[in-house]
Amino acid sequence: MSNIGKKPVEVKEGVSVQVNNSKVVVTGPKGTLETKMPYGISVVLEEGKAKVRKENETPQLDMYSGLVRSLVANMITGVTSGFEKKLELNGVGFRAKVEGDTLVLNVGFAVPVRIKAPNGISMKVDENIITVSGIDKELVGNIASIIKRVKIPDPYKAKGIKYVGERIRRKVGKAAKAVGGK
């Protein structure tokens, strides 16, 4: 079994984990999440901890045991504290605002780009910081990547949408090359 798959997941207080055949349902103060488990993997609840078990010893199930353990841990974290991704908007005249459950981005195109938030996802804009939050880690990451793909930062001026803390490798332009080069 993989090293990650061997670790038990602690079920926090106020969270209930139910295992039905090949489905795990986690309910907590922020909501309910469910996922299907791959064939040959099961989750067992023992002493307030969720443990991943394999039905037989095959190398393929080692990978899945670590995956299922991570999914269950992320579901428990999501229903208790939630997840959020922050994106930074850089560029002169670039603006973002939230209208209802739709994010409106003015990033230099002729028409504003509208991104509708799916159920369970909330978006907030403070100055040039876009915050995407929700209880499902995968969905939060997917929506954040969709927002980022609208205007990927260019390597010359770093104008565009990037994650907060992300470093953009800058390139020198033609004028800087001509001065110092041959």
C-alpha positions in Angstrom: 0.0 0.0 0.0 1.2 3.5 -0.7 2.6 5.6 2.2 -0.2 8.1 1.8 -2.8 5.4 1.6 -1.6 3.9 4.9 -2.2 7.0 7.0 -5.6 7.2 8.7 -7.8 10.3 8.2 -9.0 11.8 11.4 -12.7 12.6 11.3 -13.2 15.9 13.1 -16.0 16.7 15.5 -19.2 17.7 13.8 -18.4 15.7 10.7 -20.1 12.5 9.7 -18.7 10.0 7.2 -21.0 7.4 5.7 -19.8 4.6 3.4 -22.3 3.0 1.1 -20.9 0.3 -1.2 -18.6 2.3 -3.5 -19.7 5.8 -2.3 -18.4 7.9 0.5 -20.6 10.7 1.8 -19.1 13.4 4.1 -21.4 15.8 5.9 -20.3 18.8 8.0 -21.2 22.3 9.0 -20.6 23.8 5.6 -22.4 21.2 3.5 -22.2 17.7 2.0 -19.8 16.1 -0.4 -19.7 12.7 -2.0 -17.4 10.7 -4.2 -17.3 7.2 -5.7 -14.4 4.9 -4.9 -12.6 2.8 -7.5 -13.2 -0.9 -7.6 -11.1 -2.8 -5.1 -10.8 0.0 -2.5 -13.0 0.5 0.6 -13.1 3.0 3.4 -13.5 1.7 7.0 -14.4 3.8 10.0 -12.5 2.8 13.2 -12.2 4.8 16.4 -13.0 8.2 14.9 -10.7 7.7 11.9 -11.3 6.7 8.3 -8.9 4.1 7.0 -8.4 2.9 3.4 -8.4 -0.8 2.7 -7.5 -2.7 -0.4 -9.4 -5.9 -1.3 -6.3 -7.6 -2.9 -2.6 -6.9 -3.3 -2.1 -5.5 -6.8 0.2 -2.5 -7.7 -2.6 -0.6 -9.3 -4.6 -0.5 -6.1 -1.6 1.1 -4.3 -2.1 4.2 -6.4 -5.8 4.3 -5.9 -5.4 3.8 -2.1 -3.4 7.1 -1.9 -5.9 8.8 -4.1 -8.9 7.7 -2.1 -7.2 8.7 1.2 -6.5 12.2 -0.2 -10.0 12.6 -1.5 -11.5 11.7 1.8 -9.1 14.0 3.7 -10.0 16.9 1.3 -13.7 16.3 1.7 -13.4 16.4 5.5 -11.4 19.6 5.3 -13.8 21.1 2.8 -17.0 20.6 4.9 -15.3 22.0 8.0 -13.2 24.9 6.9 -13.5 25.1 3.0 -11.0 26.0 0.4 -10.1 29.2 -1.4 -7.9 30.3 -4.3 -6.8 33.9 -4.8 -6.0 35.4 -8.1 -4.4 38.7 -8.9 -5.4 41.0 -11.8 -2.5 43.0 -13.2 -2.8 45.5 -16.1 -3.8 49.1 -16.8 -7.6 49.3 -17.2 -8.2 45.7 -16.2 -11.2 45.4 -13.9 -13.2 42.7 -12.3 -16.6 42.7 -10.6 -19.2 40.3 -9.3 -22.8 40.6 -10.5 -24.9 38.1 -8.6 -23.2 34.8 -9.2 -21.3 35.9 -12.3 -17.8 37.2 -12.5 -17.4 40.0 -15.1 -13.8 40.5 -16.3 -12.8 43.5 -18.4 -9.3 42.5 -19.5 -8.7 44.2 -22.8 -11.2 42.4 -25.1 -14.0 44.1 -27.0 -16.6 42.4 -24.9 -16.4 41.7 -21.1 -15.8 38.0 -20.2 -18.5 36.5 -18.0 -17.9 33.4 -15.8 -20.9 32.0 -14.0 -20.1 30.3 -10.7 -21.5 26.8 -10.3 -23.4 25.7 -7.2 -21.3 25.7 -4.1 -18.8 28.2 -5.4 -18.7 31.9 -4.3 -16.5 34.6 -5.9 -15.5 37.9 -4.4 -13.4 40.8 -5.7 -11.4 43.2 -3.6 -9.6 45.8 -5.7 -7.4 43.6 -7.9 -7.7 40.3 -5.9 -10.3 37.7 -7.1 -11.2 35.1 -4.4 -12.8 31.8 -5.4 -14.1 29.8 -2.4 -16.1 26.7 -1.8 -16.1 23.3 -0.1 -15.0 21.1 -3.1 -11.3 21.5 -3.6 -11.4 20.2 -7.2 -14.2 22.5 -8.2 -12.5 25.6 -6.6 -9.2 24.8 -8.5 -11.0 24.2 -11.8 -12.9 27.5 -11.6 -9.7 29.4 -10.6 -7.9 27.9 -13.6 -10.7 28.9 -15.9 -10.5 32.5 -14.7 -6.7 32.5 -15.1 -6.9 31.1 -18.7 -9.0 34.2 -19.7 -5.8 36.3 -19.7 -2.6 34.4 -19.0 0.2 36.9 -17.9 2.7 37.7 -20.7 6.4 37.2 -19.9 7.3 40.8 -21.0 5.0 43.1 -18.9 3.3 40.4 -16.7 -0.1 41.8 -17.5 -2.9 39.3 -17.0 -4.4 37.1 -14.3 -2.1 35.1 -12.0 -2.4 33.3 -8.7 -1.4 35.4 -5.6 2.2 34.5 -4.9 2.9 33.1 -8.3 6.2 34.4 -9.9 6.2 35.2 -13.6 9.5 34.7 -15.3 10.2 38.0 -17.1 11.9 38.2 -20.5 13.9 41.2 -21.7 12.5 43.0 -24.7 14.2 43.8 -28.0 15.5 47.2 -26.9 17.3 45.8 -23.8 18.8 43.0 -26.0 20.1 45.5 -28.6 21.8 47.7 -26.0 23.8 45.0 -24.2 24.2 42.4 -27.0 26.2 42.1 -30.2 
